[in-house]
Amino acid sequence: MYLRKNSASFAEEEQNELISLLPDLSQKTVLELASGIGRLTRHLSSRARHLTSIDFISHFVEKNRRDHAACLNVDWVCADVMHLELEKHSLDVVFFNWLLMYLEDSEMKVLMQKISDWLRPGGYLFFRESCALKTARGKKSDYYVTYRSLSDYDKLIQEHFVLIREGHIQAYVNHFADPFQCFWLGQKG
């Protein structure tokens, strides 16, 4: 997220937009991967029957748990998504935000297969990523990030899901002229 003077109002606008793009979560079992400190946990839990919120950084998980303790339908788990094992066909919706950019291409494919296995038939995958015109690899401090093209993500999602919708996060376009914050919604056949 951009850090600007009006970041609180922007964050609210961005979060509302993301939530508006999701399928109906009522009476659904939802998995939130890479939840961080829980910027979207409350929004997701208020709409879902049950939410499992996962991040691999323990102090993020604890902050999320503390900040959202009133959300009684949430389980918080500290785990690496690449080592996560869940029951087959146990979920209705999988949501993540800025996760794939931190994975290698081979890891993305493994994760997509896992998500497909976890979702019930007719279940949904929604994700949002930072993109680029063409795939580029960047290094900041001690971590690498890969900014992939929209077509890279189109191909990835279509290997396992029917692509329902894709687009740009309009809050970023409107505030920062940034068309490279994008989302995808896919459905398992």
C-alpha positions as CSV (number, residue, x, y, z in Angstrom):
1,M,0.0,0.0,0.0
2,Y,1.2,3.5,-0.7
3,L,2.2,5.6,2.3
4,R,0.8,9.1,1.8
5,K,-0.8,11.9,3.8
6,N,-4.3,10.6,3.1
7,S,-3.4,6.9,3.6
8,A,-6.2,6.2,6.1
9,S,-8.9,7.3,3.7
10,F,-7.2,5.7,0.8
11,A,-6.8,2.4,2.7
12,E,-10.6,2.4,3.4
13,E,-11.4,3.1,-0.2
14,E,-9.1,0.4,-1.4
15,Q,-10.4,-2.2,1.1
16,N,-14.0,-1.4,0.2
17,E,-13.2,-1.8,-3.4
18,L,-11.5,-5.2,-2.9
19,I,-14.4,-6.5,-0.8
20,S,-16.9,-5.3,-3.5
21,L,-15.1,-7.4,-6.1
22,L,-15.4,-10.7,-4.1
23,P,-18.1,-13.3,-4.6
24,D,-20.8,-13.6,-2.0
25,L,-19.1,-14.9,1.2
26,S,-22.3,-15.5,3.2
27,Q,-22.4,-19.0,4.7
28,K,-19.0,-19.7,3.1
29,T,-15.8,-21.2,4.5
30,V,-13.0,-18.7,3.5
31,L,-9.2,-19.0,3.6
32,E,-7.2,-15.7,3.8
33,L,-3.6,-16.4,2.8
34,A,-0.8,-14.0,3.6
35,S,-3.1,-12.0,5.8
36,G,-0.3,-10.0,7.4
37,I,-1.6,-7.8,10.2
38,G,-5.2,-8.3,9.1
39,R,-6.0,-5.3,6.9
40,L,-8.9,-7.3,5.4
41,T,-9.6,-9.9,8.1
42,R,-12.5,-8.0,9.8
43,H,-14.1,-7.3,6.4
44,L,-13.8,-11.0,5.4
45,S,-14.9,-12.4,8.7
46,S,-18.0,-10.1,8.9
47,R,-19.2,-11.7,5.6
48,A,-18.1,-15.3,5.9
49,R,-19.5,-18.2,8.0
50,H,-15.9,-19.1,8.9
51,L,-12.5,-17.6,8.1
52,T,-9.1,-19.1,8.5
53,S,-6.4,-16.3,8.4
54,I,-2.9,-17.4,7.7
55,D,0.5,-15.7,7.6
56,F,4.0,-17.0,8.2
57,I,5.2,-14.1,10.3
58,S,4.3,-14.9,13.9
59,H,4.1,-11.3,15.2
60,F,1.8,-10.4,12.3
61,V,-0.5,-13.3,13.2
62,E,-0.5,-12.2,16.9
63,K,-1.3,-8.6,16.0
64,N,-4.1,-9.7,13.7
65,R,-5.5,-12.0,16.5
66,R,-5.3,-9.1,19.0
67,D,-6.8,-6.5,16.7
68,H,-9.7,-8.8,15.6
69,A,-10.3,-10.7,18.8
70,A,-14.0,-9.9,18.6
71,C,-14.2,-11.8,15.3
72,L,-15.4,-15.1,16.8
73,N,-15.6,-17.0,13.5
74,V,-11.8,-16.7,12.7
75,D,-9.0,-19.1,13.3
76,W,-5.5,-17.6,13.1
77,V,-2.6,-19.8,11.9
78,C,1.1,-19.1,11.6
79,A,2.3,-21.1,8.6
80,D,4.1,-20.9,5.3
81,V,1.5,-21.3,2.6
82,M,3.9,-23.5,0.6
83,H,3.9,-26.1,3.5
84,L,0.2,-25.7,4.3
85,E,-1.9,-28.9,4.2
86,L,-5.6,-28.6,4.2
87,E,-8.4,-31.1,3.6
88,K,-9.4,-31.6,0.0
89,H,-12.7,-29.8,-1.0
90,S,-12.9,-28.1,2.4
91,L,-13.2,-24.4,1.3
92,D,-15.6,-22.2,-0.7
93,V,-13.3,-19.2,-1.2
94,V,-9.6,-18.6,-1.1
95,F,-8.4,-14.9,-0.9
96,F,-5.0,-13.5,-1.0
97,N,-3.4,-10.1,-1.5
98,W,0.2,-9.5,-2.7
99,L,1.4,-13.1,-2.3
100,L,2.4,-14.5,-5.7
101,M,5.0,-11.7,-6.3
102,Y,7.1,-13.3,-3.5
103,L,7.0,-16.8,-5.0
104,E,9.1,-18.4,-7.8
105,D,7.2,-19.5,-10.9
106,S,7.4,-23.1,-9.8
107,E,6.0,-22.3,-6.3
108,M,3.1,-20.4,-7.9
109,K,2.1,-23.5,-9.9
110,V,2.3,-25.7,-6.8
111,L,0.2,-23.2,-4.8
112,M,-2.4,-23.0,-7.5
113,Q,-2.7,-26.8,-7.6
114,K,-3.1,-26.8,-3.8
115,I,-5.8,-24.1,-3.9
116,S,-7.6,-26.0,-6.6
117,D,-7.5,-29.2,-4.4
118,W,-8.7,-27.3,-1.3
119,L,-11.7,-25.6,-3.0
120,R,-15.0,-27.4,-3.4
121,P,-16.4,-27.6,-7.0
122,G,-17.8,-24.2,-7.8
123,G,-15.5,-22.5,-5.2
124,Y,-13.7,-19.2,-5.9
125,L,-10.2,-17.9,-5.9
126,F,-9.7,-14.2,-5.6
127,F,-6.3,-12.6,-5.6
128,R,-4.7,-9.2,-6.2
129,E,-1.1,-8.6,-7.2
130,S,1.3,-5.8,-8.2
131,C,2.0,-6.2,-11.9
132,A,4.3,-4.9,-14.6
133,L,4.1,-4.5,-18.4
134,K,6.6,-7.4,-18.6
135,T,8.0,-9.7,-16.0
136,A,10.7,-8.0,-13.9
137,R,12.6,-9.1,-10.9
138,G,13.5,-6.7,-8.2
139,K,15.6,-6.9,-5.0
140,K,15.0,-4.8,-1.9
141,S,17.1,-5.5,1.2
142,D,17.0,-9.2,1.8
143,Y,14.0,-10.3,-0.3
144,Y,13.2,-10.7,-3.9
145,V,10.0,-9.7,-5.6
146,T,8.8,-10.6,-9.1
147,Y,6.4,-8.3,-10.9
148,R,4.7,-10.4,-13.5
149,S,2.6,-9.2,-16.4
150,L,-1.2,-9.5,-16.4
151,S,-1.0,-12.2,-19.1
152,D,1.3,-14.2,-16.9
153,Y,-1.4,-14.3,-14.2
154,D,-4.1,-14.9,-16.8
155,K,-2.3,-18.0,-17.9
156,L,-1.7,-19.1,-14.4
157,I,-5.2,-18.9,-13.2
158,Q,-6.6,-20.4,-16.4
159,E,-4.6,-23.6,-15.8
160,H,-6.9,-24.5,-12.8
161,F,-9.9,-22.1,-12.9
162,V,-12.4,-20.5,-15.1
163,L,-11.5,-16.8,-15.2
164,I,-14.6,-14.9,-14.2
165,R,-13.2,-11.4,-13.9
166,E,-10.0,-9.5,-13.9
167,G,-9.2,-5.8,-13.7
168,H,-7.4,-2.9,-12.2
169,I,-7.9,-1.7,-8.6
170,Q,-9.5,1.6,-9.4
171,A,-8.4,3.3,-6.1
172,Y,-4.8,3.0,-7.3
173,V,-5.7,4.3,-10.8
174,N,-7.7,7.2,-9.4
175,H,-5.3,8.3,-6.7
176,F,-1.9,7.4,-8.1
177,A,-2.4,6.8,-11.9
178,D,-1.2,3.2,-11.1
179,P,-2.9,0.6,-13.4
180,F,-0.6,-2.2,-12.1
181,Q,-2.5,-3.1,-9.0
182,C,-4.7,-5.9,-10.5
183,F,-7.2,-8.5,-9.4
184,W,-8.4,-11.9,-10.6
185,L,-11.5,-13.9,-9.8
186,G,-11.6,-17.5,-10.8
187,Q,-14.0,-20.3,-10.2
188,K,-13.3,-24.0,-9.9
189,G,-15.2,-26.1,-12.4
